[in-house]
Amino acid sequence: MSEFSQALDVCYQRDLGFRGFPYTWSKGRDRKDTVRSRLDRFVCTSEWMALLPRASVSHEISGVRNHCHVLLDLYGNKSSRQRNRRFMKFEAMWIKDNKCEEILKE
């Protein structure tokens, strides 16, 4: 982990931290030898943080057996999002679609 932190420093990146459950992945969920870890992180530059100072990350328990949802709230709207519980899930394969950039801007 210290080498990862050093790599972030060299690239001028910061971990945004998180709220919620401390781990994003587990193995052996209900056993004594359960292994848990925080595998998923959002990192950014100081400039990005200056543009979006209210951005926050939360770990949400999900129906997926061994993984939490990791949500990035750019504008501090988490409370309104919780009321209607509608989440947008991003799939990496969407980047291949020619209209992806247009849809994200919209």
C-alpha positions in Angstrom: 0.0 0.0 0.0 2.9 2.4 0.7 4.1 1.9 -2.9 0.6 2.7 -4.2 0.6 5.9 -2.1 4.0 6.8 -3.5 2.7 6.3 -7.0 -0.2 8.6 -6.3 2.2 11.3 -5.0 4.4 11.1 -8.0 1.4 11.5 -10.3 -0.1 14.3 -8.1 -3.2 12.3 -7.3 -5.2 12.2 -4.1 -7.5 9.6 -2.8 -11.0 11.1 -2.3 -11.7 8.9 0.7 -15.2 7.6 1.4 -18.2 7.3 3.6 -19.9 4.1 4.6 -18.8 0.5 4.9 -15.0 0.4 5.2 -14.5 -2.4 2.7 -15.5 -2.8 -0.9 -14.7 -6.5 -1.3 -14.9 -9.6 0.8 -14.2 -13.3 0.5 -15.8 -15.9 2.8 -18.6 -13.5 3.9 -20.0 -15.4 6.9 -17.0 -17.3 8.1 -14.3 -16.7 10.8 -11.6 -16.5 8.1 -13.4 -13.8 6.1 -11.0 -11.5 4.2 -12.0 -8.0 3.6 -10.3 -5.2 1.7 -10.9 -1.7 0.3 -10.0 -2.4 -3.4 -11.8 0.4 -5.1 -10.8 4.0 -4.8 -11.5 7.3 -6.6 -8.4 9.5 -7.1 -8.1 12.9 -8.5 -5.8 16.0 -8.8 -6.0 19.0 -6.5 -7.2 21.0 -9.5 -10.1 18.6 -10.0 -11.0 18.9 -6.3 -10.9 22.7 -6.6 -13.5 22.4 -9.5 -15.7 20.0 -7.6 -15.2 20.7 -3.9 -18.4 19.0 -2.8 -17.6 15.7 -4.5 -17.7 12.7 -2.2 -17.5 8.9 -2.4 -19.6 6.4 -0.6 -19.6 2.7 -0.3 -23.1 1.2 -0.5 -23.9 -2.4 0.5 -25.3 -4.1 -2.6 -26.9 -7.3 -3.6 -23.7 -8.4 -5.2 -22.3 -11.1 -3.0 -18.7 -9.9 -2.4 -18.6 -6.3 -3.7 -20.0 -3.0 -2.6 -21.2 -0.3 -4.9 -18.8 2.6 -4.9 -20.6 5.9 -5.7 -19.1 9.2 -6.7 -21.4 12.2 -6.0 -20.0 15.2 -7.8 -22.2 17.9 -6.5 -23.1 16.9 -2.9 -26.6 15.7 -3.9 -26.5 12.4 -2.0 -29.5 13.2 0.2 -31.8 13.8 -2.9 -30.4 10.7 -4.5 -31.3 8.6 -1.4 -34.9 9.8 -1.6 -35.5 8.4 -5.1 -32.8 5.6 -5.0 -32.1 5.9 -8.7 -28.5 5.2 -9.6 -26.8 5.4 -12.9 -24.4 2.5 -13.4 -21.5 3.0 -15.8 -20.3 0.1 -17.9 -16.7 0.4 -19.3 -17.9 -1.1 -22.6 -20.1 2.0 -23.2 -16.9 3.9 -24.1 -16.7 2.0 -27.4 -20.1 3.5 -28.4 -19.7 6.5 -30.7 -22.5 8.4 -28.8 -21.0 7.8 -25.3 -19.3 11.2 -25.0 -22.5 13.0 -26.2 -24.7 11.1 -23.8 -22.4 11.8 -20.8 -22.3 15.6 -21.7 -26.1 15.6 -21.8 
